[in-house]
Amino acid sequence: MIPPSFEYHAPRSVAAAIGLLGSLGADAKLLAGGHSLLPMMKLRFAEPSHLIDLGKIPELSGIAQVGDEIRIGAMTTEHALLNSALLAEKVPLLVEGAGWISDPQVRYKGTIGGDIAHGDPGNDHPALMLALGASFVLSGPRGERVVAADGFFLGMYSTLLEADEILTQIRVPIPAPGSGWSYQKLKRKTGDFATAATAVMLQMKGGNVASVSIALTNVGATALKAQAAEASLIGKPLNDATASEAARLAMSICEPSADQRGDVAYKTAMCGEMTRRALLAAHSRAK
Ligand SMILES: Cc1cc2nc3c(=O)[nH]c(=O)nc-3n(C[C@H](O)[C@H](O)[C@H](O)COP(=O)(O)OP(=O)(O)OC[C@H]3O[C@@H](n4cnc5c(N)ncnc54)[C@H](O)[C@@H]3O)c2cc1C
């Protein structure tokens, strides 16, 4: 299938991209890796007359430590996340999560910024960002603002990004040493989105849970933070019983849509199972 015709723009700076976005208005779309946008254009779900390619703006790519956080340019590819020694050491959850995204072809071009900005509840980065307590830098004609991942995802394909803004950077606080992590994802085959998936970050103290974040993929209109499940674990040991109770509480907030991956009951049950497994796996890694 061939997408409708469009005019191609390749700005060399964020300022130039913001200028183009402002002057071209609603007829323009930002192009990152194209692995969500181009399929939508081929299906005529999106018909922009102008594409503004962010791929020629060097400042939008890269991974660096600044103080106690990791800063990732929005155009950094999944492939780069997977191969980052810095991330493997400081934020291994992100490396594990990126490895679950589709296949090498998608990971070579797909970007972390595009994955987040798209607002697709089936994408993996939203839940990873919620579990990590990340924040996003949004740049537009009024300057920059930094917003928390928790609250950024408003609904299906809907985020806090204004039409004239660009997601330029992802900021991830470096987890405390000894934190456990896990991303457990059920998918039908390589290249598919999650039937259900759960991201967990965990800190233990004296044999009990000191802090935990649990975030769910593809069981609602957005990625979900399982707050009741988190609260149920604080101050308790992590074992089969407490993990199963947290999984039950995570299931209680699931509102998946039925589709070719399963009906509502199956997807909800799989979310519970992914949550249970992610908690136990994170516990086995926590020191
Ligand atoms: C076969 C297949 C399987 C897939 N499986 C998975 C999966 O399992 N898990 C998963 O997470 N993803 C999956 N994806 C999606 C993939 O990860 C996409 O790459 C990702 O959703 C979008 O990133 P992109 O860089 O390709 O963005 P694009 O497709 O270029 O853009 C997506 C949207 O975000 C906007 N946008 C892009 N960058 C920015 C920015 N910096 N600021 C503001 N807006 C921006 C664009 O205008 C567009 O509306 C899959 C895709 C395919 C084709």
The ligand as an ORCA input file, in Angstrom:
! r2SCAN-3c Opt
* xyz 0 1
  C       5.253     -4.624     12.996
  C       5.387     -3.643     14.129
  C       5.418     -4.121     15.421
  C       5.550     -3.256     16.493
  N       5.601     -3.763     17.767
  C       5.803     -2.914     18.800
  C       5.912     -3.400     20.129
  O       5.843     -4.590     20.392
  N       6.115     -2.501     21.122
  C       6.213     -1.155     20.890
  O       6.415     -0.403     21.823
  N       6.107     -0.662     19.632
  C       5.897     -1.505     18.603
  N       5.786     -1.003     17.334
  C       5.789      0.455     17.152
  C       7.199      0.967     16.973
  O       7.916      0.827     18.190
  C       7.215      2.424     16.509
  O       8.526      2.657     16.090
  C       6.822      3.465     17.553
  O       5.503      3.296     18.014
  C       6.841      4.881     16.972
  O       8.148      5.342     16.911
  P       8.709      5.946     15.564
  O      10.037      6.499     15.888
  O       8.637      4.924     14.515
  O       7.691      7.169     15.326
  P       6.820      7.572     14.057
  O       6.075      6.437     13.533
  O       7.657      8.347     13.108
  O       5.813      8.612     14.779
  C       4.741      8.143     15.591
  C       3.904      9.353     16.020
  O       4.584     10.132     17.001
  C       4.824     11.471     16.517
  N       6.180     11.783     16.938
  C       7.289     11.052     16.663
  N       8.353     11.585     17.296
  C       7.906     12.664     17.976
  C       8.528     13.606     18.830
  N       9.838     13.543     19.124
  N       7.774     14.599     19.370
  C       6.445     14.659     19.093
  N       5.794     13.770     18.294
  C       6.525     12.798     17.743
  C       4.635     11.405     15.009
  O       4.207     12.637     14.465
  C       3.569     10.325     14.872
  O       2.295     10.875     15.112
  C       5.655     -1.848     16.252
  C       5.619     -1.372     14.935
  C       5.495     -2.261     13.880
  C       5.476     -1.716     12.482
*
